[in-house]
């Protein structure tokens, strides 16, 4: 019986040793990596510099992106429905998305915020390089009407309007722009 207990104790201690971290193996891997870096220092340095250069280039070229979101609380006005003679017209969230995304409202928004005036400040570096190349090739720069069309098209694609209304028609209107 004592032999069984001793055999069980020896077996469990061997299992515990086997599950531990093999520091000698890790040290061997570390010696291998450090030796490879010493032998090929020019390759390691070149790969580091290439990685840093490509990262900086992508950071410089890619446009910055922001997310802006606002929520409006839409409350029902019973006077609008009473004047119109219909209660279903009084729902404030009924046509919020269509009203915000109408083309004339987007044009008014772009003009009010003077987006065409500040167009060159907000454009990405890649677009600036492309405009410089087009200028060197003799192509005319973008006109104000083209800028406005491009701004309105961008607003149409990136402006999101979501309405959440309860059973009475009141609710929230969430307007988000990326």
Backbone as a ProteinNet text record, in pm:
[ID]
protein_1_A
[PRIMARY]
XXXXXXXXXXXXXXXXXXXXXXXXXXXXXXXXXXXXXXXXXXXXXXXXXXXXXXXXXXXXXXXXXXXXXXXXXXXXXXXXXXXXXXXXXXXXXXXXXXXXXXXXXXXXXXXXXXXXXXXXXXXXXXXXXXXXXXXXXXXXXXXXXXXXXXXXXXXXXXXXXXXXXXXXXXXXXXXXXX
[TERTIARY]
81.7	0	86.7	194.5	284.5	356.3	384.7	452.7	363.7	232.1	137.3	130.6	128.5	124.6	251.4	367.9	493.7	500.9	452.2	451.9	360	245.1	151.9	211.6	285.1	348.1	458	534.8	641.3	582.3	476.2	412.5	355.5	294.9	236.9	345.1	460.7	566.8	630.4	638.5	690.6	595.6	464.6	366.7	376.6	396	406.8	530.8	640.1	762.1	744.9	672	650.7	561.2	473.3	380.3	441.1	556.2	618.5	676.6	732	792.7	934.9	970.8	1105.3	1192.9	1258.1	1337.2	1459.3	1510	1627.4	1593.6	1475.9	1430.7	1407.9	1346.6	1322.3	1455.5	1551.1	1682.9	1751.5	1732.2	1788.9	1729.2	1598.2	1533.5	1585.9	1601.5	1651.2	1793.6	1880.3	2016.6	2015	1922.5	1912.7	1875.2	1773.6	1727.1	1835.7	1899.5	2003.9	2123.7	2157.9	2266.1	2231.4	2105.5	2062.9	2066.9	2027.8	2033.1	2177.8	2268.8	2410.2	2469.7	2430.3	2486.3	2428.2	2301.3	2232.9	2176.3	2260	2214.8	2163.5	2221.2	2179.3	2041.2	2009	1876	1769.3	1801.2	1705.8	1681.3	1787.8	1772.3	1695.1	1722.6	1649.2	1500.8	1467.8	1326.6	1256.6	1325.6	1268.6	1243	1339.9	1324.3	1215.5	1208.3	1103.8	965.2	951	821.4	780.3	874.4	843.7	811.2	884.2	859.8	723.2	687	556.1	444	462.4	360.7	341.7	450.5	439.9	376.8	414.1	358	207.1	163	19	-52.2	8.1	-50.7	-63.5	34.5	33.3	-67.2	-80.5	-166.7	-314.8	-347	-487.5	-561	-687	-763.3	-801.4	-818.3	-863.2	-1013.3	-1061.8	-1205.5	-1258	-1375.7	-1440.5	-1584.6	-1643.1	-1784	-1852.3	-1954.1	-2030.3	-2174.1	-2232.3	-2369	-2444.5	-2570.1	-2656.6	-2793.1	-2861.5	-2996.2	-3090.4	-3204.3	-3307.8	-3428.4	-3484.7	-3606.2	-3724.4	-3804.1	-3919.8	-4045.4	-4114.9	-4237.6	-4356.3	-4464.8	-4586.3	-4652.7	-4695.7	-4767.5	-4911.8	-5003	-5143	-5208.9	-5154.9	-5214.5	-5197.9	-5084.7	-5063	-5166.9	-5191.9	-5292.3	-5432.3	-5461	-5594.5	-5619.6	-5517.8	-5534.2	-5553.8	-5475.4	-5484.3	-5606.4	-5662.9	-5780.2	-5746	-5620	-5577.9	-5475.3	-5488.2	-5394.6	-5264.9	-5267.8	-5146.4	-5043.1	-5085	-4990	-4907.2	-4950.1	-4883.1	-4757.3	-4725.6	-4607.8	-4481.5	-4400.2	-4282.5	-4170.3	-4169.2	-4062.1	-4103.2	-4222	-4277.3	-4188.5	-4143.1	-4065.8	-3933.6	-3877.3	-3754.1	-3637.8	-3622.7	-3509.9	-3520	-3639.5	-3655.6	-3633.6	-3675.1	-3658.7	-3511.1	-3438.2	-3297.2	-3215.5	-3245.6	-3165.4	-3209.9	-3307.7	-3346.9	-3231.3	-3218.1	-3102.9	-3094.9	-3205.6	-3201.1	-3159	-3195.5	-3149.8	-3000.2	-2948.2	-2804.7	-2724.5	-2776.2	-2710.1	-2710.4	-2823.2	-2830.9	-2735.5	-2723.2	-2630.5	-2485.8	-2450.4	-2313.9	-2284.7	-2382.7	-2361.8	-2354.5	-2440.5	-2442.8	-2312.4	-2257.4	-2132.6	-2008.8	-2026.8	-1919.2	-1818.8	-1869.3	-1782	-1699.2	-1753.3	-1667.4	-1552.7	-1574.8	-1471.3	-1352.5	-1379	-1273.8	-1242.5	-1269.7	-1250.7	-1105.1	-1012.6	-871.7	-810.1	-866	-811.8	-846.2	-960.3	-1004.7	-973.9	-912.2	-887	-763	-760.3	-649.1	-523	-410.9	-283	-276.8	-338.8	-340.6	-416.6	-524.9	-600.3	-520.3	-441.8	-357.2	-250.9	-193.7	-93.4	-158.1	-278.6	-349	-380.7	-424.8	-453	-326	-213.8	-86.3	-46.8	-66.2	-34	-124.5	-253.8	-346.4	-307.2	-262.5	-221.2	-98.8	-2.4	117.7	84.7	-22.6	-63.3	-146.2	-180.8	-253.4	-404.1	-454.5	-600.1	-645.8	-765.5	-812.6	-851.1	-836.3	-875.3	-1027.3	-1070.5	-1212.5	-1286.6	-1398.4	-1476.4	-1560.9	-1617.7	-1699.1	-1824.5	-1884.5	-2004.9	-1970.6	-1852.8	-1809	-1781.7	-1722.2	-1698.4	-1829.6	-1927.4	-2057.1	-2123.9	-2117.5	-2176.4	-2107.8	-1977.2	-1902.4	-1934.6	-1947.8	-1982.3	-2121.3	-2217.1	-2354.4	-2359.4	-2285.6	-2282.8	-2220.2	-2115.8	-2053.2	-2148.9	-2219.3	-2317.2	-2428.8	-2474.6	-2579.4	-2534.5	-2406.6	-2359.6	-2318.5	-2275.5	-2220.5	-2311.5	-2419.3	-2512.6	-2619.7	-2635.8	-2735	-2836.6	-2963.1	-3071	-3152.8	-3166.7	-3241.7	-3347.1	-3467.8	-3575.7	-3622.8	-3646.2	-3702.3	-3823	-3938.9	-4059.7	-4136.2	-4206.8	-4290.7	-4427.9	-4519.2	-4650	-4730.7	-4698	-4772.5	-4709.7	-4596.4	-4530.8	-4418.8	-4408	-4296.8	-4173.3	-4058.3	-3936.6	-3813.5	-3708.5	-3582.3	-3543.5	-3474.6	-3418.2	-3267	-3193.2	-3048.7	-2987.7	-2904.6	-2837.3	-2688.2	-2627.9	-2485.4	-2414.4	-2291.3	-2208.6	-2070.6	-2023.1	-1887.2	-1800.8
-118.8	0	126.1	123.1	237.5	255.6	143.7	151.9	220.3	192.4	253.9	404	444.6	586.9	656.4	592.1	651.6	660.1	556.2	558.2	668	685.8	792.2	928.8	947.2	1075.7	1106.2	1003.7	1025.8	1058.5	991.5	1016.6	1157.2	1206.3	1339.4	1446.6	1422.6	1523.2	1528.2	1413.6	1413.1	1485.4	1469.4	1539.4	1689.4	1731.7	1875.3	1933.9	1859.1	1907.6	1916.3	1821.9	1820.2	1933.2	1982.2	2088.2	2226.9	2239	2368.7	2426.5	2544.6	2614.6	2563.1	2529.8	2482.2	2602.7	2656.7	2777.4	2756.3	2636.1	2607.2	2616.1	2568.2	2573.9	2719.7	2797.4	2939.2	3012.5	2983.6	3047.1	3008.5	2882.6	2840.8	2917.9	2938.5	3018.5	3162	3216.8	3354.1	3364	3266.6	3267.3	3256.9	3176.2	3161.3	3294.1	3361	3487.8	3594	3604.5	3706.3	3677.8	3550	3516.6	3549.8	3525.7	3559.5	3710	3786.8	3932.8	3982.2	3919.3	3958.6	3925.3	3809.8	3770.3	3853.1	3885.5	3955.8	4090.1	4171.1	4298.8	4391	4388	4473.7	4434.8	4304.4	4260.8	4300	4280.9	4317.3	4467.8	4547.4	4693	4739.6	4677.1	4713	4680.3	4565.8	4529.3	4623.7	4662.1	4757.7	4892.3	4941.7	5070.5	5064.5	4952.9	4937.6	4938.4	4865.4	4861.9	4997.4	5070.3	5204.7	5300.7	5292.1	5380.9	5356.3	5230.2	5198	5242.3	5225.2	5269.6	5419.8	5495.4	5640.8	5684.7	5620.6	5655.6	5632.8	5519.2	5493.5	5592.1	5625.6	5724.4	5859.2	5895.6	6024.1	6026.1	5913.4	5910.7	5894.2	5808.7	5776	5893.2	5911	6023	5996.4	6102.8	6092.1	6067.1	5992.2	5965.8	5997.7	6053.3	6092.4	6043.5	6026.7	5988.9	6092.8	6158.5	6259.1	6210.9	6218.8	6169.1	6261.3	6285.2	6363.4	6297.9	6318.3	6264.3	6379.2	6376.2	6475.9	6407.3	6468.3	6415.5	6475.8	6390.4	6436.8	6412.7	6521.3	6510	6544	6477.9	6495.1	6627.4	6699.7	6824.2	6799.7	6804	6772.6	6882.2	7003.6	7113.2	7092.3	7035.4	7010.8	6912.8	6807.6	6709.3	6765.2	6850.3	6909	7006	7081.6	7176.7	7101.8	6995.4	6919.2	6828.9	6801.6	6715.6	6567.3	6535.2	6395.3	6380.4	6275.2	6251.8	6186.9	6113.2	6045.1	6142.5	6265.8	6365.4	6426.1	6406.4	6468.6	6392.1	6279.9	6201.5	6275.6	6318.1	6398.1	6318.3	6186.8	6106.3	6042	6074.1	6005.8	6020.1	6137.9	6158.8	6230	6203.5	6273.6	6236.1	6108.8	6065.8	6124.8	6121	6175.3	6326.2	6395.1	6540.1	6578	6509.5	6542.9	6509.5	6396.3	6349.8	6404.9	6496.5	6557.9	6638.9	6637.5	6700.6	6850.5	6921.8	7065.7	7096.4	7010.3	7030.5	7003.7	6905.1	6877.6	6990.7	7047.6	7162.3	7281.7	7304.8	7415.8	7393.9	7270	7237.9	7264	7224	7245.9	7395.2	7471.6	7615.4	7686.8	7649.4	7714.8	7691.1	7571.7	7541	7578.4	7634.5	7681.1	7570.5	7451	7338.1	7358.7	7415	7435.1	7533.1	7629.5	7728.4	7662.9	7568.4	7500.9	7361.9	7340.8	7210.2	7164.4	7253	7215.5	7182.8	7234.8	7208	7066.6	7015.1	6886.8	6767.7	6789.9	6680.5	6602.5	6473.8	6389.1	6419.1	6374.7	6397.3	6323.6	6206.1	6132.3	6210.7	6276.8	6358.9	6482.4	6536.2	6650.5	6609.7	6491.9	6441.5	6418.8	6361	6337.6	6470.6	6571.7	6702.8	6766.4	6747.6	6800.9	6733.6	6603.3	6530.6	6577.1	6592.9	6641.8	6782.2	6865.6	7000.6	6996.6	6908	6895.1	6838.3	6757.5	6702.3	6801.6	6915.5	7018	7008.8	6927.2	6919.8	7038.2	7090	7205.7	7163.3	7254.8	7222.3	7208.5	7151.4	7126.4	7258.5	7275.2	7397.7	7393.8	7509.5	7519.2	7432.5	7424.8	7342.1	7193.5	7154.9	7015.7	6982.5	7077.4	7056.6	7038.7	7121.7	7112.4	6979.3	6933.4	6803.7	6689.6	6698.4	6595.2	6597.6	6715.2	6727.3	6671.8	6704.6	6655.2	6503.8	6451.2	6305.5	6236.2	6296	6239.6	6244.6	6355.2	6364.7	6261.9	6241.1	6141.5	6001.9	5970.9	5836.1	5818.4	5923.7	5908.3	5957.6	6024.6	6075.3	5970.1	5931.5	5829.2	5890.3	5866	5914.6	5794.2	5778.5	5665.4	5719	5670.5	5714	5596.7	5627.4	5529.5	5595.1	5540.9	5600.5	5496.9	5545.1	5454.8	5445.1	5384.4	5358.8	5483.9	5594.7	5719.1	5807.9	5769.6	5848.2	5935.5	5951.4	6027.5	5938.2	5997.2	5917	6000.7	5935.7	6004.3	5992.4	6093	6093.7	6103.1	6002.4	5999.3	6030.9	6133.8	6174.1	6150.9	6069.5	6034.6	6064	6106.9	6137	6080.5	6003.9	5949.5	6026.2
0	0	0	82	86.6	-46.5	-113.2	-242.1	-345.7	-339.1	-431.8	-407.1	-280.4	-247.8	-295.8	-272.7	-317.4	-469.5	-538.9	-685.4	-737.1	-670.4	-710	-686.1	-577.7	-547.8	-647.5	-685.7	-783.2	-919.8	-957	-1086.9	-1095.1	-988.4	-991.5	-995.4	-928.1	-933.2	-1072.1	-1140.2	-1276.6	-1370.9	-1350.5	-1433.5	-1413.5	-1287.8	-1261.1	-1326.8	-1325.7	-1390.1	-1541.5	-1599.9	-1744	-1791.4	-1705.7	-1744.9	-1730.2	-1667.1	-1644.1	-1772.4	-1759.1	-1871.4	-1889.7	-2009.9	-2040.5	-2072.1	-1968	-1981.2	-2069.4	-2068.6	-2151.2	-2300	-2333.9	-2473.7	-2516.9	-2428.6	-2459.5	-2474.5	-2388.1	-2397.6	-2528.6	-2572.2	-2700.4	-2816.8	-2814.3	-2919.7	-2918.4	-2799.1	-2788.5	-2844.1	-2811.7	-2865.4	-3018	-3071.8	-3217.1	-3283.8	-3228.5	-3287.1	-3276.8	-3160.9	-3144.3	-3235.7	-3253.7	-3345.1	-3488.8	-3526.8	-3663	-3684.8	-3582.9	-3594.8	-3604.5	-3531.5	-3539.5	-3676	-3729.9	-3860.5	-3974.6	-3968.1	-4077.6	-4028.2	-3967.5	-3912.3	-4021.1	-4138.6	-4249.4	-4299.5	-4299.2	-4341.5	-4238.3	-4110.3	-4005	-4004.3	-4017.2	-4021.1	-4142.8	-4256.8	-4379	-4369	-4309.9	-4293.5	-4196.1	-4089.8	-3994.8	-4062.1	-4136.9	-4204.6	-4312.2	-4384.4	-4485.8	-4421.4	-4311.9	-4242.5	-4191	-4130.6	-4081.1	-4195	-4305.7	-4420.1	-4481.8	-4499.7	-4558.1	-4464.7	-4334.5	-4238.1	-4244.8	-4248.2	-4256.1	-4387.8	-4497.4	-4627.7	-4630	-4576.8	-4572.3	-4481.6	-4369.5	-4279.3	-4349.2	-4427.6	-4496.3	-4611.4	-4682.9	-4801	-4769.7	-4674.1	-4649.9	-4586.5	-4624.5	-4568.4	-4422.9	-4349.2	-4211	-4213.8	-4119.2	-4115.5	-3976.1	-3972.4	-3848.5	-3853.1	-3737	-3728.1	-3639.4	-3695.1	-3622.4	-3617.1	-3499.6	-3483.2	-3388.6	-3420.3	-3333.4	-3327.5	-3216.8	-3200.3	-3169.1	-3233.7	-3211.4	-3149.9	-3049.1	-2989.6	-3063.9	-3124.4	-3201.9	-3119.5	-3087.8	-3010.1	-3098.3	-3069.5	-3148.1	-3112.4	-3215.5	-3195.8	-3238.6	-3145.7	-3177	-3260.7	-3258.9	-3335.7	-3486.3	-3528.6	-3670.6	-3722.3	-3647.6	-3688.4	-3685.3	-3588.2	-3578.1	-3692.5	-3729.7	-3840.4	-3971.9	-3990.9	-4115.1	-4117.3	-4002.5	-3997.4	-3993.4	-3986	-3979.9	-3868.7	-3791.6	-3682.9	-3732.2	-3845.3	-3891.9	-3947.5	-3982	-4031.4	-3919.5	-3796.8	-3684.2	-3641.3	-3704.4	-3666.9	-3709.8	-3614.8	-3650.7	-3717.2	-3700.7	-3759.1	-3890.4	-3938.4	-4055.6	-4178.6	-4210.6	-4333.3	-4304.9	-4188.3	-4150.4	-4242.7	-4273.3	-4356.6	-4497	-4554.4	-4689.9	-4692.4	-4586.2	-4581	-4569.1	-4483.7	-4463.8	-4588.2	-4652.5	-4765.7	-4901.1	-4902.5	-5029.3	-5085.3	-5215.1	-5280.8	-5252.1	-5254.2	-5229.3	-5085.5	-4991.4	-4854.1	-4839.7	-4912.8	-4907.6	-4971.7	-5080.5	-5144.4	-5048.8	-4981.5	-4885.8	-4768.8	-4723.4	-4615	-4656.8	-4778.5	-4828.6	-4845.5	-4894.7	-4912.3	-4778.6	-4684.4	-4553.2	-4477.4	-4488.7	-4418.2	-4499.6	-4618.6	-4706.3	-4737.2	-4765.1	-4797.3	-4923.7	-5032.9	-5151.2	-5125.7	-5037.9	-5008.1	-4938.2	-4849.4	-4773.2	-4828.1	-4953.9	-5016.9	-5010.4	-5043.7	-5052.6	-4916.7	-4808.6	-4675.7	-4628.3	-4670.6	-4619.5	-4707.2	-4821.2	-4914	-4869.3	-4897.2	-4853.7	-4934.5	-4882.9	-4952.1	-5084.5	-5091.7	-5217.6	-5324.5	-5285	-5380	-5421.6	-5328.2	-5363.5	-5465	-5447.4	-5542.5	-5678.5	-5680.2	-5806.2	-5875.5	-5799.3	-5858.8	-5914.4	-5845.4	-5894.7	-6025.9	-6035.7	-6159.3	-6272.6	-6243.7	-6347.1	-6393.4	-6300.7	-6336.4	-6427.7	-6397.2	-6480.2	-6618.1	-6627.4	-6756.2	-6838.3	-6778.6	-6851.7	-6840.2	-6751.8	-6733.3	-6648.4	-6677.1	-6600	-6457.3	-6361.7	-6224.2	-6212.4	-6103	-6081.1	-6060.6	-6129.5	-6117.1	-5989.6	-5955.6	-5834.2	-5843.8	-5961.8	-5976.8	-5965.1	-6018	-6002.7	-5856.9	-5784.9	-5642.1	-5566.8	-5601.5	-5533.9	-5564.2	-5687.7	-5723.2	-5648.2	-5638.1	-5566.9	-5416.9	-5360.3	-5218	-5191.7	-5276.4	-5258.6	-5275.7	-5372.6	-5390.4	-5269.9	-5213.8	-5094.4	-4976.4	-4960.6	-4852.5	-4869	-4993.2	-5016.3	-4976.2	-5000	-4969.9	-4824.3	-4758.2	-4622.4	-4511.5	-4545.4	-4444.8	-4420	-4295.6	-4259.7	-4163.9	-4192.8	-4107.5	-4064.1	-3933.8	-3879.5	-3783.6	-3798	-3710.1	-3625.3	-3499.6	-3406.9	-3342.7	-3370.2	-3315	-3234.2	-3134.3	-3055.8	-3120.9	-3056.2	-3116.7	-3140.8	-3074.9	-3095.6	-3202.3	-3254.9	-3358.8	-3307.9	-3176.9	-3122.5	-3118.8	-3108	-3102.5	-3125.9	-3176.1	-3200.3	-3346.7	-3393.5	-3527.7	-3508	-3557.3	-3544	-3681.4	-3684.9	-3807.1	-3785.5	-3873.2	-3860	-3990.2	-3979.7	-4097.1	-4074.7	-4173	-4168.8	-4265.2
[MASK]
++++++++++++++++++++++++++++++++++++++++++++++++++++++++++++++++++++++++++++++++++++++++++++++++++++++++++++++++++++++++++++++++++++++++++++++++++++++++++++++++++++++++++++++++++

